[in-house]
Amino acid sequence: MNFTYKKSKTVDGIENQVILRSDGACIPFNPANTDYANFKKEVLAGAELQDADGNVMTDASAFTATLP
């Protein structure tokens, strides 16, 4: 299944440590989480990642490389 991903932010506009997946899953920034590992792998392989405002990130691989 091909997912798209989106960064998340609070109602106050502050980015938080959660990625939203297109099937509705919320993925925490936790290296022990299988979904998180798959998210990083898929984005590095070209899956779409949007910023918290819904814009497709052209630097998604660079962003993902900075994550734990």
PDBQT receptor file of N, H, CA, C and O in Angstrom, charges set to zero:
ATOM      1  N   MET A   1       0.849  -1.183   0.000  1.00  0.00    +0.000 N 
ATOM      2  CA  MET A   1       0.000   0.000   0.000  1.00  0.00    +0.000 C 
ATOM      3  C   MET A   1       0.888   1.237   0.000  1.00  0.00    +0.000 C 
ATOM      4  O   MET A   1       1.881   1.294   0.726  1.00  0.00    +0.000 OA
ATOM      5  N   ASN A   2       0.534   2.220  -0.808  1.00  0.00    +0.000 N 
ATOM      6  H   ASN A   2      -0.272   2.173  -1.397  1.00  0.00    +0.000 HD
ATOM      7  CA  ASN A   2       1.291   3.458  -0.872  1.00  0.00    +0.000 C 
ATOM      8  C   ASN A   2       0.659   4.511   0.017  1.00  0.00    +0.000 C 
ATOM      9  O   ASN A   2      -0.502   4.880  -0.164  1.00  0.00    +0.000 OA
ATOM     10  N   PHE A   3       1.424   4.986   0.968  1.00  0.00    +0.000 N 
ATOM     11  H   PHE A   3       2.367   4.686   1.115  1.00  0.00    +0.000 HD
ATOM     12  CA  PHE A   3       0.943   6.011   1.881  1.00  0.00    +0.000 C 
ATOM     13  C   PHE A   3       1.576   7.349   1.532  1.00  0.00    +0.000 C 
ATOM     14  O   PHE A   3       2.643   7.407   0.922  1.00  0.00    +0.000 OA
ATOM     15  N   THR A   4       0.899   8.423   1.928  1.00  0.00    +0.000 N 
ATOM     16  H   THR A   4       0.031   8.375   2.423  1.00  0.00    +0.000 HD
ATOM     17  CA  THR A   4       1.509   9.735   1.961  1.00  0.00    +0.000 C 
ATOM     18  C   THR A   4       1.568  10.134   3.430  1.00  0.00    +0.000 C 
ATOM     19  O   THR A   4       0.823   9.607   4.257  1.00  0.00    +0.000 OA
ATOM     20  N   TYR A   5       2.449  11.056   3.744  1.00  0.00    +0.000 N 
ATOM     21  H   TYR A   5       3.054  11.484   3.073  1.00  0.00    +0.000 HD
ATOM     22  CA  TYR A   5       2.687  11.448   5.128  1.00  0.00    +0.000 C 
ATOM     23  C   TYR A   5       2.623  12.967   5.257  1.00  0.00    +0.000 C 
ATOM     24  O   TYR A   5       2.859  13.706   4.302  1.00  0.00    +0.000 OA
ATOM     25  N   LYS A   6       2.296  13.403   6.467  1.00  0.00    +0.000 N 
ATOM     26  H   LYS A   6       2.104  12.802   7.243  1.00  0.00    +0.000 HD
ATOM     27  CA  LYS A   6       2.205  14.840   6.729  1.00  0.00    +0.000 C 
ATOM     28  C   LYS A   6       2.738  15.131   8.123  1.00  0.00    +0.000 C 
ATOM     29  O   LYS A   6       2.433  14.426   9.086  1.00  0.00    +0.000 OA
ATOM     30  N   LYS A   7       3.546  16.193   8.208  1.00  0.00    +0.000 N 
ATOM     31  H   LYS A   7       3.793  16.765   7.427  1.00  0.00    +0.000 HD
ATOM     32  CA  LYS A   7       3.995  16.636   9.526  1.00  0.00    +0.000 C 
ATOM     33  C   LYS A   7       2.776  17.170  10.271  1.00  0.00    +0.000 C 
ATOM     34  O   LYS A   7       1.787  17.554   9.648  1.00  0.00    +0.000 OA
ATOM     35  N   SER A   8       2.841  17.195  11.578  1.00  0.00    +0.000 N 
ATOM     36  H   SER A   8       3.645  16.883  12.084  1.00  0.00    +0.000 HD
ATOM     37  CA  SER A   8       1.711  17.592  12.400  1.00  0.00    +0.000 C 
ATOM     38  C   SER A   8       2.053  18.826  13.228  1.00  0.00    +0.000 C 
ATOM     39  O   SER A   8       3.214  19.076  13.553  1.00  0.00    +0.000 OA
ATOM     40  N   LYS A   9       1.020  19.588  13.559  1.00  0.00    +0.000 N 
ATOM     41  H   LYS A   9       0.077  19.385  13.294  1.00  0.00    +0.000 HD
ATOM     42  CA  LYS A   9       1.218  20.722  14.465  1.00  0.00    +0.000 C 
ATOM     43  C   LYS A   9       0.032  20.835  15.397  1.00  0.00    +0.000 C 
ATOM     44  O   LYS A   9      -1.056  20.336  15.110  1.00  0.00    +0.000 OA
ATOM     45  N   THR A  10       0.260  21.496  16.513  1.00  0.00    +0.000 N 
ATOM     46  H   THR A  10       1.144  21.901  16.746  1.00  0.00    +0.000 HD
ATOM     47  CA  THR A  10      -0.798  21.698  17.501  1.00  0.00    +0.000 C 
ATOM     48  C   THR A  10      -1.741  22.800  17.023  1.00  0.00    +0.000 C 
ATOM     49  O   THR A  10      -1.464  23.465  16.025  1.00  0.00    +0.000 OA
ATOM     50  N   VAL A  11      -2.834  22.991  17.720  1.00  0.00    +0.000 N 
ATOM     51  H   VAL A  11      -3.059  22.451  18.531  1.00  0.00    +0.000 HD
ATOM     52  CA  VAL A  11      -3.772  24.061  17.373  1.00  0.00    +0.000 C 
ATOM     53  C   VAL A  11      -3.126  25.440  17.504  1.00  0.00    +0.000 C 
ATOM     54  O   VAL A  11      -3.595  26.410  16.909  1.00  0.00    +0.000 OA
ATOM     55  N   ASP A  12      -2.052  25.521  18.284  1.00  0.00    +0.000 N 
ATOM     56  H   ASP A  12      -1.671  24.733  18.768  1.00  0.00    +0.000 HD
ATOM     57  CA  ASP A  12      -1.313  26.779  18.442  1.00  0.00    +0.000 C 
ATOM     58  C   ASP A  12      -0.303  26.994  17.318  1.00  0.00    +0.000 C 
ATOM     59  O   ASP A  12       0.389  28.012  17.295  1.00  0.00    +0.000 OA
ATOM     60  N   GLY A  13      -0.212  26.031  16.374  1.00  0.00    +0.000 N 
ATOM     61  H   GLY A  13      -0.774  25.204  16.393  1.00  0.00    +0.000 HD
ATOM     62  CA  GLY A  13       0.696  26.170  15.246  1.00  0.00    +0.000 C 
ATOM     63  C   GLY A  13       2.104  25.671  15.494  1.00  0.00    +0.000 C 
ATOM     64  O   GLY A  13       2.994  25.892  14.673  1.00  0.00    +0.000 OA
ATOM     65  N   ILE A  14       2.317  24.999  16.614  1.00  0.00    +0.000 N 
ATOM     66  H   ILE A  14       1.593  24.819  17.280  1.00  0.00    +0.000 HD
ATOM     67  CA  ILE A  14       3.645  24.479  16.941  1.00  0.00    +0.000 C 
ATOM     68  C   ILE A  14       3.769  23.058  16.406  1.00  0.00    +0.000 C 
ATOM     69  O   ILE A  14       2.926  22.206  16.685  1.00  0.00    +0.000 OA
ATOM     70  N   GLU A  15       4.837  22.804  15.629  1.00  0.00    +0.000 N 
ATOM     71  H   GLU A  15       5.523  23.496  15.402  1.00  0.00    +0.000 HD
ATOM     72  CA  GLU A  15       5.037  21.454  15.123  1.00  0.00    +0.000 C 
ATOM     73  C   GLU A  15       5.301  20.506  16.282  1.00  0.00    +0.000 C 
ATOM     74  O   GLU A  15       6.035  20.836  17.213  1.00  0.00    +0.000 OA
ATOM     75  N   ASN A  16       4.695  19.326  16.217  1.00  0.00    +0.000 N 
ATOM     76  H   ASN A  16       4.098  19.058  15.460  1.00  0.00    +0.000 HD
ATOM     77  CA  ASN A  16       4.936  18.346  17.268  1.00  0.00    +0.000 C 
ATOM     78  C   ASN A  16       5.638  17.125  16.698  1.00  0.00    +0.000 C 
ATOM     79  O   ASN A  16       5.918  17.070  15.500  1.00  0.00    +0.000 OA
ATOM     80  N   GLN A  17       5.917  16.170  17.525  1.00  0.00    +0.000 N 
ATOM     81  H   GLN A  17       5.690  16.214  18.498  1.00  0.00    +0.000 HD
ATOM     82  CA  GLN A  17       6.710  15.008  17.177  1.00  0.00    +0.000 C 
ATOM     83  C   GLN A  17       5.849  13.838  16.709  1.00  0.00    +0.000 C 
ATOM     84  O   GLN A  17       6.011  12.707  17.169  1.00  0.00    +0.000 OA
ATOM     85  N   VAL A  18       4.930  14.128  15.787  1.00  0.00    +0.000 N 
ATOM     86  H   VAL A  18       4.799  15.047  15.413  1.00  0.00    +0.000 HD
ATOM     87  CA  VAL A  18       4.028  13.110  15.255  1.00  0.00    +0.000 C 
ATOM     88  C   VAL A  18       3.907  13.306  13.746  1.00  0.00    +0.000 C 
ATOM     89  O   VAL A  18       3.826  14.434  13.261  1.00  0.00    +0.000 OA
ATOM     90  N   ILE A  19       3.896  12.205  13.017  1.00  0.00    +0.000 N 
ATOM     91  H   ILE A  19       3.962  11.288  13.411  1.00  0.00    +0.000 HD
ATOM     92  CA  ILE A  19       3.647  12.212  11.578  1.00  0.00    +0.000 C 
ATOM     93  C   ILE A  19       2.265  11.612  11.358  1.00  0.00    +0.000 C 
ATOM     94  O   ILE A  19       1.918  10.599  11.965  1.00  0.00    +0.000 OA
ATOM     95  N   LEU A  20       1.481  12.238  10.491  1.00  0.00    +0.000 N 
ATOM     96  H   LEU A  20       1.763  13.061   9.998  1.00  0.00    +0.000 HD
ATOM     97  CA  LEU A  20       0.158  11.729  10.151  1.00  0.00    +0.000 C 
ATOM     98  C   LEU A  20       0.270  10.940   8.846  1.00  0.00    +0.000 C 
ATOM     99  O   LEU A  20       0.820  11.434   7.861  1.00  0.00    +0.000 OA
ATOM    100  N   ARG A  21      -0.249   9.722   8.844  1.00  0.00    +0.000 N 
ATOM    101  H   ARG A  21      -0.696   9.321   9.644  1.00  0.00    +0.000 HD
ATOM    102  CA  ARG A  21      -0.218   8.884   7.650  1.00  0.00    +0.000 C 
ATOM    103  C   ARG A  21      -1.575   8.975   6.964  1.00  0.00    +0.000 C 
ATOM    104  O   ARG A  21      -2.588   9.200   7.627  1.00  0.00    +0.000 OA
ATOM    105  N   SER A  22      -1.610   8.803   5.647  1.00  0.00    +0.000 N 
ATOM    106  H   SER A  22      -0.787   8.620   5.108  1.00  0.00    +0.000 HD
ATOM    107  CA  SER A  22      -2.832   8.992   4.866  1.00  0.00    +0.000 C 
ATOM    108  C   SER A  22      -3.983   8.068   5.255  1.00  0.00    +0.000 C 
ATOM    109  O   SER A  22      -5.128   8.341   4.893  1.00  0.00    +0.000 OA
ATOM    110  N   ASP A  23      -3.714   6.990   5.977  1.00  0.00    +0.000 N 
ATOM    111  H   ASP A  23      -2.784   6.769   6.270  1.00  0.00    +0.000 HD
ATOM    112  CA  ASP A  23      -4.800   6.116   6.443  1.00  0.00    +0.000 C 
ATOM    113  C   ASP A  23      -5.331   6.533   7.808  1.00  0.00    +0.000 C 
ATOM    114  O   ASP A  23      -6.176   5.844   8.379  1.00  0.00    +0.000 OA
ATOM    115  N   GLY A  24      -4.839   7.668   8.346  1.00  0.00    +0.000 N 
ATOM    116  H   GLY A  24      -4.153   8.228   7.883  1.00  0.00    +0.000 HD
ATOM    117  CA  GLY A  24      -5.317   8.184   9.616  1.00  0.00    +0.000 C 
ATOM    118  C   GLY A  24      -4.447   7.853  10.813  1.00  0.00    +0.000 C 
ATOM    119  O   GLY A  24      -4.711   8.331  11.917  1.00  0.00    +0.000 OA
ATOM    120  N   ALA A  25      -3.420   7.049  10.619  1.00  0.00    +0.000 N 
ATOM    121  H   ALA A  25      -3.206   6.661   9.722  1.00  0.00    +0.000 HD
ATOM    122  CA  ALA A  25      -2.533   6.692  11.731  1.00  0.00    +0.000 C 
ATOM    123  C   ALA A  25      -1.672   7.884  12.138  1.00  0.00    +0.000 C 
ATOM    124  O   ALA A  25      -1.253   8.679  11.297  1.00  0.00    +0.000 OA
ATOM    125  N   CYS A  26      -1.418   7.993  13.433  1.00  0.00    +0.000 N 
ATOM    126  H   CYS A  26      -1.758   7.347  14.116  1.00  0.00    +0.000 HD
ATOM    127  CA  CYS A  26      -0.508   8.994  13.990  1.00  0.00    +0.000 C 
ATOM    128  C   CYS A  26       0.762   8.260  14.417  1.00  0.00    +0.000 C 
ATOM    129  O   CYS A  26       0.710   7.351  15.246  1.00  0.00    +0.000 OA
ATOM    130  N   ILE A  27       1.888   8.653  13.855  1.00  0.00    +0.000 N 
ATOM    131  H   ILE A  27       1.930   9.392  13.182  1.00  0.00    +0.000 HD
ATOM    132  CA  ILE A  27       3.139   7.947  14.089  1.00  0.00    +0.000 C 
ATOM    133  C   ILE A  27       4.069   8.840  14.910  1.00  0.00    +0.000 C 
ATOM    134  O   ILE A  27       4.507   9.882  14.422  1.00  0.00    +0.000 OA
ATOM    135  N   PRO A  28       4.376   8.447  16.151  1.00  0.00    +0.000 N 
ATOM    136  CA  PRO A  28       5.288   9.240  16.974  1.00  0.00    +0.000 C 
ATOM    137  C   PRO A  28       6.732   9.079  16.510  1.00  0.00    +0.000 C 
ATOM    138  O   PRO A  28       7.099   8.060  15.925  1.00  0.00    +0.000 OA
ATOM    139  N   PHE A  29       7.545  10.101  16.778  1.00  0.00    +0.000 N 
ATOM    140  H   PHE A  29       7.247  10.929  17.253  1.00  0.00    +0.000 HD
ATOM    141  CA  PHE A  29       8.973  10.039  16.465  1.00  0.00    +0.000 C 
ATOM    142  C   PHE A  29       9.625   9.122  17.493  1.00  0.00    +0.000 C 
ATOM    143  O   PHE A  29      10.157   9.588  18.500  1.00  0.00    +0.000 OA
ATOM    144  N   ASN A  30       9.582   7.828  17.238  1.00  0.00    +0.000 N 
ATOM    145  H   ASN A  30       9.150   7.449  16.420  1.00  0.00    +0.000 HD
ATOM    146  CA  ASN A  30      10.126   6.839  18.159  1.00  0.00    +0.000 C 
ATOM    147  C   ASN A  30      10.815   5.751  17.348  1.00  0.00    +0.000 C 
ATOM    148  O   ASN A  30      10.142   4.957  16.692  1.00  0.00    +0.000 OA
ATOM    149  N   PRO A  31      12.151   5.700  17.381  1.00  0.00    +0.000 N 
ATOM    150  CA  PRO A  31      12.888   4.724  16.590  1.00  0.00    +0.000 C 
ATOM    151  C   PRO A  31      12.493   3.269  16.855  1.00  0.00    +0.000 C 
ATOM    152  O   PRO A  31      12.734   2.410  16.006  1.00  0.00    +0.000 OA
ATOM    153  N   ALA A  32      11.899   2.975  17.996  1.00  0.00    +0.000 N 
ATOM    154  H   ALA A  32      11.704   3.673  18.686  1.00  0.00    +0.000 HD
ATOM    155  CA  ALA A  32      11.482   1.604  18.310  1.00  0.00    +0.000 C 
ATOM    156  C   ALA A  32      10.129   1.258  17.672  1.00  0.00    +0.000 C 
ATOM    157  O   ALA A  32       9.712   0.100  17.707  1.00  0.00    +0.000 OA
ATOM    158  N   ASN A  33       9.448   2.240  17.097  1.00  0.00    +0.000 N 
ATOM    159  H   ASN A  33       9.786   3.180  17.069  1.00  0.00    +0.000 HD
ATOM    160  CA  ASN A  33       8.134   2.044  16.497  1.00  0.00    +0.000 C 
ATOM    161  C   ASN A  33       8.296   1.581  15.045  1.00  0.00    +0.000 C 
ATOM    162  O   ASN A  33       8.955   2.252  14.251  1.00  0.00    +0.000 OA
ATOM    163  N   THR A  34       7.701   0.446  14.700  1.00  0.00    +0.000 N 
ATOM    164  H   THR A  34       7.166  -0.099  15.345  1.00  0.00    +0.000 HD
ATOM    165  CA  THR A  34       7.810  -0.109  13.354  1.00  0.00    +0.000 C 
ATOM    166  C   THR A  34       7.245   0.833  12.298  1.00  0.00    +0.000 C 
ATOM    167  O   THR A  34       7.828   0.978  11.224  1.00  0.00    +0.000 OA
ATOM    168  N   ASP A  35       6.112   1.475  12.592  1.00  0.00    +0.000 N 
ATOM    169  H   ASP A  35       5.638   1.356  13.464  1.00  0.00    +0.000 HD
ATOM    170  CA  ASP A  35       5.520   2.411  11.630  1.00  0.00    +0.000 C 
ATOM    171  C   ASP A  35       6.453   3.599  11.379  1.00  0.00    +0.000 C 
ATOM    172  O   ASP A  35       6.538   4.092  10.255  1.00  0.00    +0.000 OA
ATOM    173  N   TYR A  36       7.146   4.054  12.410  1.00  0.00    +0.000 N 
ATOM    174  H   TYR A  36       7.078   3.653  13.324  1.00  0.00    +0.000 HD
ATOM    175  CA  TYR A  36       8.089   5.160  12.268  1.00  0.00    +0.000 C 
ATOM    176  C   TYR A  36       9.253   4.747  11.369  1.00  0.00    +0.000 C 
ATOM    177  O   TYR A  36       9.659   5.506  10.490  1.00  0.00    +0.000 OA
ATOM    178  N   ALA A  37       9.781   3.560  11.584  1.00  0.00    +0.000 N 
ATOM    179  H   ALA A  37       9.451   2.943  12.298  1.00  0.00    +0.000 HD
ATOM    180  CA  ALA A  37      10.874   3.059  10.742  1.00  0.00    +0.000 C 
ATOM    181  C   ALA A  37      10.410   2.943   9.290  1.00  0.00    +0.000 C 
ATOM    182  O   ALA A  37      11.151   3.298   8.373  1.00  0.00    +0.000 OA
ATOM    183  N   ASN A  38       9.191   2.449   9.078  1.00  0.00    +0.000 N 
ATOM    184  H   ASN A  38       8.589   2.161   9.823  1.00  0.00    +0.000 HD
ATOM    185  CA  ASN A  38       8.649   2.332   7.725  1.00  0.00    +0.000 C 
ATOM    186  C   ASN A  38       8.428   3.703   7.094  1.00  0.00    +0.000 C 
ATOM    187  O   ASN A  38       8.682   3.884   5.903  1.00  0.00    +0.000 OA
ATOM    188  N   PHE A  39       7.958   4.665   7.877  1.00  0.00    +0.000 N 
ATOM    189  H   PHE A  39       7.751   4.518   8.844  1.00  0.00    +0.000 HD
ATOM    190  CA  PHE A  39       7.778   6.036   7.383  1.00  0.00    +0.000 C 
ATOM    191  C   PHE A  39       9.097   6.568   6.857  1.00  0.00    +0.000 C 
ATOM    192  O   PHE A  39       9.155   7.072   5.735  1.00  0.00    +0.000 OA
ATOM    193  N   LYS A  40      10.154   6.466   7.644  1.00  0.00    +0.000 N 
ATOM    194  H   LYS A  40      10.107   6.057   8.555  1.00  0.00    +0.000 HD
ATOM    195  CA  LYS A  40      11.451   6.981   7.213  1.00  0.00    +0.000 C 
ATOM    196  C   LYS A  40      11.936   6.281   5.943  1.00  0.00    +0.000 C 
ATOM    197  O   LYS A  40      12.421   6.929   5.015  1.00  0.00    +0.000 OA
ATOM    198  N   LYS A  41      11.802   4.985   5.910  1.00  0.00    +0.000 N 
ATOM    199  H   LYS A  41      11.408   4.458   6.663  1.00  0.00    +0.000 HD
ATOM    200  CA  LYS A  41      12.232   4.194   4.749  1.00  0.00    +0.000 C 
ATOM    201  C   LYS A  41      11.456   4.607   3.495  1.00  0.00    +0.000 C 
ATOM    202  O   LYS A  41      12.044   4.793   2.430  1.00  0.00    +0.000 OA
ATOM    203  N   GLU A  42      10.141   4.749   3.627  1.00  0.00    +0.000 N 
ATOM    204  H   GLU A  42       9.663   4.599   4.493  1.00  0.00    +0.000 HD
ATOM    205  CA  GLU A  42       9.310   5.095   2.482  1.00  0.00    +0.000 C 
ATOM    206  C   GLU A  42       9.578   6.509   1.975  1.00  0.00    +0.000 C 
ATOM    207  O   GLU A  42       9.612   6.734   0.765  1.00  0.00    +0.000 OA
ATOM    208  N   VAL A  43       9.767   7.460   2.881  1.00  0.00    +0.000 N 
ATOM    209  H   VAL A  43       9.739   7.278   3.863  1.00  0.00    +0.000 HD
ATOM    210  CA  VAL A  43      10.055   8.829   2.447  1.00  0.00    +0.000 C 
ATOM    211  C   VAL A  43      11.416   8.887   1.751  1.00  0.00    +0.000 C 
ATOM    212  O   VAL A  43      11.570   9.568   0.737  1.00  0.00    +0.000 OA
ATOM    213  N   LEU A  44      12.392   8.177   2.292  1.00  0.00    +0.000 N 
ATOM    214  H   LEU A  44      12.267   7.623   3.116  1.00  0.00    +0.000 HD
ATOM    215  CA  LEU A  44      13.705   8.147   1.642  1.00  0.00    +0.000 C 
ATOM    216  C   LEU A  44      13.632   7.483   0.264  1.00  0.00    +0.000 C 
ATOM    217  O   LEU A  44      14.464   7.752  -0.602  1.00  0.00    +0.000 OA
ATOM    218  N   ALA A  45      12.636   6.617   0.065  1.00  0.00    +0.000 N 
ATOM    219  H   ALA A  45      11.960   6.398   0.769  1.00  0.00    +0.000 HD
ATOM    220  CA  ALA A  45      12.448   5.950  -1.222  1.00  0.00    +0.000 C 
ATOM    221  C   ALA A  45      11.545   6.747  -2.166  1.00  0.00    +0.000 C 
ATOM    222  O   ALA A  45      11.296   6.324  -3.294  1.00  0.00    +0.000 OA
ATOM    223  N   GLY A  46      11.053   7.911  -1.698  1.00  0.00    +0.000 N 
ATOM    224  H   GLY A  46      11.256   8.255  -0.781  1.00  0.00    +0.000 HD
ATOM    225  CA  GLY A  46      10.278   8.776  -2.577  1.00  0.00    +0.000 C 
ATOM    226  C   GLY A  46       8.823   9.001  -2.222  1.00  0.00    +0.000 C 
ATOM    227  O   GLY A  46       8.117   9.684  -2.964  1.00  0.00    +0.000 OA
ATOM    228  N   ALA A  47       8.345   8.446  -1.106  1.00  0.00    +0.000 N 
ATOM    229  H   ALA A  47       8.919   7.891  -0.503  1.00  0.00    +0.000 HD
ATOM    230  CA  ALA A  47       6.956   8.690  -0.697  1.00  0.00    +0.000 C 
ATOM    231  C   ALA A  47       6.765  10.178  -0.395  1.00  0.00    +0.000 C 
ATOM    232  O   ALA A  47       7.692  10.857   0.048  1.00  0.00    +0.000 OA
ATOM    233  N   GLU A  48       5.571  10.662  -0.638  1.00  0.00    +0.000 N 
ATOM    234  H   GLU A  48       4.819  10.111  -0.998  1.00  0.00    +0.000 HD
ATOM    235  CA  GLU A  48       5.267  12.078  -0.420  1.00  0.00    +0.000 C 
ATOM    236  C   GLU A  48       5.202  12.417   1.062  1.00  0.00    +0.000 C 
ATOM    237  O   GLU A  48       4.576  11.709   1.851  1.00  0.00    +0.000 OA
ATOM    238  N   LEU A  49       5.855  13.509   1.423  1.00  0.00    +0.000 N 
ATOM    239  H   LEU A  49       6.363  14.085   0.782  1.00  0.00    +0.000 HD
ATOM    240  CA  LEU A  49       5.773  14.069   2.769  1.00  0.00    +0.000 C 
ATOM    241  C   LEU A  49       5.346  15.521   2.630  1.00  0.00    +0.000 C 
ATOM    242  O   LEU A  49       5.941  16.291   1.876  1.00  0.00    +0.000 OA
ATOM    243  N   GLN A  50       4.309  15.880   3.364  1.00  0.00    +0.000 N 
ATOM    244  H   GLN A  50       3.825  15.254   3.976  1.00  0.00    +0.000 HD
ATOM    245  CA  GLN A  50       3.813  17.253   3.358  1.00  0.00    +0.000 C 
ATOM    246  C   GLN A  50       4.221  17.942   4.644  1.00  0.00    +0.000 C 
ATOM    247  O   GLN A  50       4.379  17.302   5.684  1.00  0.00    +0.000 OA
ATOM    248  N   ASP A  51       4.394  19.274   4.561  1.00  0.00    +0.000 N 
ATOM    249  H   ASP A  51       4.267  19.793   3.716  1.00  0.00    +0.000 HD
ATOM    250  CA  ASP A  51       4.620  20.019   5.788  1.00  0.00    +0.000 C 
ATOM    251  C   ASP A  51       3.287  20.114   6.529  1.00  0.00    +0.000 C 
ATOM    252  O   ASP A  51       2.270  19.627   6.035  1.00  0.00    +0.000 OA
ATOM    253  N   ALA A  52       3.284  20.725   7.688  1.00  0.00    +0.000 N 
ATOM    254  H   ALA A  52       4.110  21.121   8.090  1.00  0.00    +0.000 HD
ATOM    255  CA  ALA A  52       2.086  20.773   8.524  1.00  0.00    +0.000 C 
ATOM    256  C   ALA A  52       0.951  21.568   7.891  1.00  0.00    +0.000 C 
ATOM    257  O   ALA A  52      -0.193  21.468   8.335  1.00  0.00    +0.000 OA
ATOM    258  N   ASP A  53       1.251  22.362   6.855  1.00  0.00    +0.000 N 
ATOM    259  H   ASP A  53       2.180  22.443   6.495  1.00  0.00    +0.000 HD
ATOM    260  CA  ASP A  53       0.222  23.140   6.166  1.00  0.00    +0.000 C 
ATOM    261  C   ASP A  53      -0.294  22.446   4.912  1.00  0.00    +0.000 C 
ATOM    262  O   ASP A  53      -1.153  22.984   4.213  1.00  0.00    +0.000 OA
ATOM    263  N   GLY A  54       0.232  21.239   4.620  1.00  0.00    +0.000 N 
ATOM    264  H   GLY A  54       0.929  20.803   5.188  1.00  0.00    +0.000 HD
ATOM    265  CA  GLY A  54      -0.242  20.474   3.480  1.00  0.00    +0.000 C 
ATOM    266  C   GLY A  54       0.541  20.663   2.198  1.00  0.00    +0.000 C 
ATOM    267  O   GLY A  54       0.154  20.135   1.155  1.00  0.00    +0.000 OA
ATOM    268  N   ASN A  55       1.637  21.408   2.255  1.00  0.00    +0.000 N 
ATOM    269  H   ASN A  55       1.951  21.837   3.102  1.00  0.00    +0.000 HD
ATOM    270  CA  ASN A  55       2.471  21.609   1.076  1.00  0.00    +0.000 C 
ATOM    271  C   ASN A  55       3.461  20.454   0.940  1.00  0.00    +0.000 C 
ATOM    272  O   ASN A  55       4.086  20.053   1.922  1.00  0.00    +0.000 OA
ATOM    273  N   VAL A  56       3.606  19.920  -0.270  1.00  0.00    +0.000 N 
ATOM    274  H   VAL A  56       3.098  20.245  -1.068  1.00  0.00    +0.000 HD
ATOM    275  CA  VAL A  56       4.547  18.823  -0.490  1.00  0.00    +0.000 C 
ATOM    276  C   VAL A  56       5.964  19.333  -0.249  1.00  0.00    +0.000 C 
ATOM    277  O   VAL A  56       6.371  20.360  -0.793  1.00  0.00    +0.000 OA
ATOM    278  N   MET A  57       6.698  18.607   0.567  1.00  0.00    +0.000 N 
ATOM    279  H   MET A  57       6.368  17.773   1.009  1.00  0.00    +0.000 HD
ATOM    280  CA  MET A  57       8.073  18.996   0.898  1.00  0.00    +0.000 C 
ATOM    281  C   MET A  57       9.022  18.486  -0.182  1.00  0.00    +0.000 C 
ATOM    282  O   MET A  57       9.078  17.285  -0.447  1.00  0.00    +0.000 OA
ATOM    283  N   THR A  58       9.761  19.392  -0.801  1.00  0.00    +0.000 N 
ATOM    284  H   THR A  58       9.716  20.367  -0.586  1.00  0.00    +0.000 HD
ATOM    285  CA  THR A  58      10.735  18.998  -1.810  1.00  0.00    +0.000 C 
ATOM    286  C   THR A  58      12.025  18.502  -1.161  1.00  0.00    +0.000 C 
ATOM    287  O   THR A  58      12.835  17.843  -1.813  1.00  0.00    +0.000 OA
ATOM    288  N   ASP A  59      12.217  18.815   0.108  1.00  0.00    +0.000 N 
ATOM    289  H   ASP A  59      11.559  19.351   0.637  1.00  0.00    +0.000 HD
ATOM    290  CA  ASP A  59      13.418  18.397   0.842  1.00  0.00    +0.000 C 
ATOM    291  C   ASP A  59      13.091  17.297   1.856  1.00  0.00    +0.000 C 
ATOM    292  O   ASP A  59      13.727  17.221   2.907  1.00  0.00    +0.000 OA
ATOM    293  N   ALA A  60      12.103  16.444   1.551  1.00  0.00    +0.000 N 
ATOM    294  H   ALA A  60      11.587  16.506   0.697  1.00  0.00    +0.000 HD
ATOM    295  CA  ALA A  60      11.640  15.429   2.484  1.00  0.00    +0.000 C 
ATOM    296  C   ALA A  60      12.758  14.471   2.906  1.00  0.00    +0.000 C 
ATOM    297  O   ALA A  60      12.840  14.102   4.078  1.00  0.00    +0.000 OA
ATOM    298  N   SER A  61      13.606  14.071   1.980  1.00  0.00    +0.000 N 
ATOM    299  H   SER A  61      13.539  14.371   1.028  1.00  0.00    +0.000 HD
ATOM    300  CA  SER A  61      14.701  13.156   2.314  1.00  0.00    +0.000 C 
ATOM    301  C   SER A  61      15.682  13.811   3.280  1.00  0.00    +0.000 C 
ATOM    302  O   SER A  61      16.165  13.164   4.209  1.00  0.00    +0.000 OA
ATOM    303  N   ALA A  62      15.977  15.093   3.062  1.00  0.00    +0.000 N 
ATOM    304  H   ALA A  62      15.585  15.618   2.306  1.00  0.00    +0.000 HD
ATOM    305  CA  ALA A  62      16.895  15.812   3.949  1.00  0.00    +0.000 C 
ATOM    306  C   ALA A  62      16.285  15.946   5.342  1.00  0.00    +0.000 C 
ATOM    307  O   ALA A  62      16.981  15.768   6.342  1.00  0.00    +0.000 OA
ATOM    308  N   PHE A  63      14.999  16.256   5.414  1.00  0.00    +0.000 N 
ATOM    309  H   PHE A  63      14.434  16.401   4.601  1.00  0.00    +0.000 HD
ATOM    310  CA  PHE A  63      14.322  16.357   6.714  1.00  0.00    +0.000 C 
ATOM    311  C   PHE A  63      14.365  15.018   7.426  1.00  0.00    +0.000 C 
ATOM    312  O   PHE A  63      14.713  14.953   8.605  1.00  0.00    +0.000 OA
ATOM    313  N   THR A  64      14.015  13.947   6.722  1.00  0.00    +0.000 N 
ATOM    314  H   THR A  64      13.733  14.000   5.764  1.00  0.00    +0.000 HD
ATOM    315  CA  THR A  64      13.963  12.623   7.313  1.00  0.00    +0.000 C 
ATOM    316  C   THR A  64      15.327  12.184   7.820  1.00  0.00    +0.000 C 
ATOM    317  O   THR A  64      15.420  11.502   8.841  1.00  0.00    +0.000 OA
ATOM    318  N   ALA A  65      16.378  12.565   7.122  1.00  0.00    +0.000 N 
ATOM    319  H   ALA A  65      16.303  13.118   6.292  1.00  0.00    +0.000 HD
ATOM    320  CA  ALA A  65      17.730  12.194   7.528  1.00  0.00    +0.000 C 
ATOM    321  C   ALA A  65      18.135  12.832   8.860  1.00  0.00    +0.000 C 
ATOM    322  O   ALA A  65      19.066  12.360   9.512  1.00  0.00    +0.000 OA
ATOM    323  N   THR A  66      17.443  13.901   9.268  1.00  0.00    +0.000 N 
ATOM    324  H   THR A  66      16.686  14.284   8.738  1.00  0.00    +0.000 HD
ATOM    325  CA  THR A  66      17.778  14.566  10.538  1.00  0.00    +0.000 C 
ATOM    326  C   THR A  66      17.039  13.977  11.734  1.00  0.00    +0.000 C 
ATOM    327  O   THR A  66      17.318  14.337  12.878  1.00  0.00    +0.000 OA
ATOM    328  N   LEU A  67      16.098  13.072  11.474  1.00  0.00    +0.000 N 
ATOM    329  H   LEU A  67      15.871  12.779  10.545  1.00  0.00    +0.000 HD
ATOM    330  CA  LEU A  67      15.283  12.511  12.556  1.00  0.00    +0.000 C 
ATOM    331  C   LEU A  67      16.016  11.407  13.295  1.00  0.00    +0.000 C 
ATOM    332  O   LEU A  67      16.935  10.787  12.760  1.00  0.00    +0.000 OA
ATOM    333  N   PRO A  68      15.588  11.163  14.564  1.00  0.00    +0.000 N 
ATOM    334  CA  PRO A  68      16.236  10.085  15.333  1.00  0.00    +0.000 C 
ATOM    335  C   PRO A  68      15.959   8.716  14.733  1.00  0.00    +0.000 C 
ATOM    336  O   PRO A  68      16.429   7.706  15.257  1.00  0.00    +0.000 OA
TER     337      PRO A  68
